[in-house]
Amino acid sequence: MLLLLKLLRGIIKGIASQAAPWQIVVATILGVVAGFVPVLSPSIGPGLLGLAAFVIALLVNCHLGSFLAWFGVCTAMSKLMLLGPAIMVGDQLVPVAQWAAYNPLAAACHLNHTGHLGNTVIAVLLAPLAGWMMYRLTVRFRAWLLGWQEQRRRTAAAAQVVTTPWLVRLGLWFFGLD
């Protein structure tokens, strides 16, 4: 539970960072894809699609903190989905899994296993949705934060004006209170 809270904290830090919204969107999409597909499985070996997502994330100028946070969250989700929903989706795509068994590139991506095929389909459907959600959340949060910081700056400036001694004396003289 603590690990998931740390990963969610990483996502929030990415939203509040100085990275451009497109960098966060690219990191989110790549993190979701890398989280759902097998990357380095001890039982079936490295997955080509997962390793490609990692390499692209390192080569493209994306927010690596958001990538790793989404990778962690989606890896946990994929382990849970591999027991049920991923198998159900993969069972609907048995002809694709059979084709992937004879295609070396698709077999290197582990698309011949119905569970991993189901997770890959879920990742392809979920990644654009998560990217769009992160874009909207980033833009709205930063607009709210900018307004909040402007309000704080005005309040601080007003407090500085009041604490200036010569300005206070001038105000007291003007209103005849000295």
C-alpha positions as CSV (number, residue, x, y, z in Angstrom):
1,M,0.0,0.0,0.0
2,L,2.8,2.3,0.9
3,L,4.5,1.6,-2.5
4,L,1.3,2.6,-4.4
5,L,1.0,5.8,-2.3
6,K,4.6,6.6,-3.3
7,L,3.9,6.0,-7.0
8,L,0.8,8.2,-6.8
9,R,2.9,10.9,-5.2
10,G,5.3,10.6,-8.1
11,I,2.5,11.2,-10.5
12,I,1.4,14.3,-8.6
13,K,5.0,15.5,-8.6
14,G,5.1,15.1,-12.3
15,I,2.0,17.2,-12.7
16,A,3.5,20.0,-10.6
17,S,6.9,19.8,-12.2
18,Q,8.3,22.2,-14.8
19,A,8.0,19.7,-17.6
20,A,5.9,20.6,-20.6
21,P,2.5,18.9,-20.8
22,W,3.5,16.9,-23.9
23,Q,6.4,15.4,-22.0
24,I,4.1,14.2,-19.3
25,V,1.7,12.8,-21.9
26,V,4.4,10.9,-23.7
27,A,5.7,9.6,-20.3
28,T,2.3,8.5,-19.3
29,I,1.6,6.6,-22.6
30,L,5.0,4.9,-22.5
31,G,4.6,4.0,-18.8
32,V,1.2,2.5,-19.3
33,V,2.4,0.4,-22.2
34,A,5.6,-0.7,-20.4
35,G,3.6,-1.5,-17.3
36,F,1.1,-3.8,-19.0
37,V,3.3,-5.7,-21.3
38,P,6.1,-8.0,-20.1
39,V,9.5,-6.4,-19.8
40,L,11.8,-8.7,-18.1
41,S,10.0,-11.8,-17.0
42,P,12.1,-14.6,-15.4
43,S,9.8,-17.3,-16.8
44,I,9.4,-16.2,-20.4
45,G,12.3,-13.9,-20.9
46,P,12.5,-10.3,-22.1
47,G,9.6,-8.8,-24.0
48,L,10.5,-6.8,-27.0
49,L,7.6,-4.4,-26.8
50,G,8.3,-3.5,-23.1
51,L,12.0,-3.0,-23.7
52,A,11.2,-0.8,-26.7
53,A,9.0,1.4,-24.5
54,F,11.8,1.7,-22.0
55,V,14.3,2.6,-24.8
56,I,11.9,5.2,-26.3
57,A,11.3,6.7,-22.8
58,L,15.1,7.1,-22.4
59,L,15.7,8.5,-25.8
60,V,12.7,10.9,-26.0
61,N,12.7,14.0,-23.8
62,C,9.9,12.8,-21.6
63,H,9.4,13.2,-17.8
64,L,11.1,10.1,-16.4
65,G,9.4,10.4,-13.0
66,S,6.0,10.2,-14.5
67,F,7.1,7.3,-16.7
68,L,8.4,5.3,-13.8
69,A,5.3,6.1,-11.6
70,W,2.9,5.0,-14.4
71,F,5.1,1.9,-15.0
72,G,4.8,0.9,-11.4
73,V,1.0,1.5,-11.1
74,C,0.3,-0.3,-14.4
75,T,2.6,-3.2,-13.5
76,A,0.6,-3.8,-10.3
77,M,-2.7,-3.5,-12.3
78,S,-1.4,-5.9,-15.0
79,K,-0.5,-8.5,-12.3
80,L,-4.1,-8.3,-11.1
81,M,-5.6,-8.3,-14.5
82,L,-3.6,-11.3,-15.7
83,L,-5.8,-13.5,-13.5
84,G,-9.1,-12.4,-15.0
85,P,-9.8,-9.6,-17.5
86,A,-6.6,-10.1,-19.5
87,I,-7.3,-13.8,-20.1
88,M,-10.9,-13.0,-21.1
89,V,-9.7,-10.4,-23.7
90,G,-7.0,-12.7,-24.9
91,D,-9.4,-15.6,-25.3
92,Q,-11.4,-13.5,-27.8
93,L,-8.2,-13.1,-29.8
94,V,-7.0,-16.8,-30.1
95,P,-6.4,-16.5,-33.9
96,V,-4.1,-13.6,-33.2
97,A,-2.2,-15.6,-30.6
98,Q,-1.9,-18.6,-32.9
99,W,-0.6,-16.3,-35.7
100,A,1.9,-14.8,-33.2
101,A,3.2,-18.2,-32.3
102,Y,4.5,-18.6,-35.8
103,N,5.7,-15.0,-36.3
104,P,9.1,-14.5,-34.6
105,L,8.7,-10.7,-34.0
106,A,5.2,-11.2,-32.4
107,A,6.5,-14.1,-30.4
108,A,9.4,-11.9,-29.1
109,C,6.7,-9.5,-27.9
110,H,5.0,-12.5,-26.1
111,L,1.7,-12.0,-28.0
112,N,1.4,-15.7,-28.4
113,H,0.3,-16.0,-24.7
114,T,-3.4,-15.1,-24.4
115,G,-2.9,-13.4,-21.0
116,H,-0.1,-11.1,-22.3
117,L,-2.0,-10.5,-25.5
118,G,-5.0,-9.4,-23.4
119,N,-2.8,-7.1,-21.3
120,T,-1.3,-5.6,-24.5
121,V,-4.8,-4.9,-25.9
122,I,-5.8,-3.3,-22.6
123,A,-2.6,-1.2,-22.7
124,V,-3.2,0.0,-26.2
125,L,-6.8,1.0,-25.2
126,L,-5.8,2.5,-21.9
127,A,-2.7,4.4,-22.9
128,P,-4.3,7.2,-25.0
129,L,-7.0,7.6,-22.3
130,A,-4.4,7.9,-19.5
131,G,-2.4,10.4,-21.7
132,W,-5.4,12.6,-22.4
133,M,-6.4,12.5,-18.7
134,M,-2.9,13.5,-17.6
135,Y,-2.8,16.3,-20.2
136,R,-6.1,17.7,-18.9
137,L,-5.1,17.3,-15.3
138,T,-1.8,18.9,-15.8
139,V,-3.1,22.0,-17.7
140,R,-6.0,22.5,-15.2
141,F,-3.8,22.0,-12.1
142,R,-1.1,24.4,-13.4
143,A,-3.7,27.1,-14.2
144,W,-5.1,26.8,-10.7
145,L,-1.6,26.8,-9.2
146,L,-0.7,29.9,-11.2
147,G,-3.8,31.8,-10.0
148,W,-3.2,30.7,-6.4
149,Q,0.4,31.9,-6.6
150,E,-0.7,35.2,-8.1
151,Q,-3.1,35.7,-5.2
152,R,-0.4,34.9,-2.6
153,R,2.0,37.3,-4.4
154,R,-0.6,40.1,-4.2
155,T,-1.2,39.4,-0.5
156,A,2.5,39.5,0.3
157,A,3.0,42.7,-1.7
158,A,0.1,44.3,0.2
159,A,1.6,43.2,3.5
160,Q,4.9,44.7,2.6
161,V,3.3,48.0,1.8
162,V,1.6,48.1,5.2
163,T,4.8,47.3,7.0
164,T,6.8,50.2,5.4
165,P,7.3,52.7,8.2
166,W,7.3,55.9,6.2
167,L,4.2,54.8,4.3
168,V,2.4,54.2,7.6
169,R,3.4,57.6,8.9
170,L,2.2,59.2,5.7
171,G,-1.1,57.4,6.0
172,L,-1.5,58.5,9.7
173,W,-0.6,62.1,8.8
174,F,-3.1,62.1,5.9
175,F,-6.0,60.9,8.0
176,G,-4.9,63.1,11.0
177,L,-4.2,60.3,13.4
178,D,-0.6,61.2,14.4
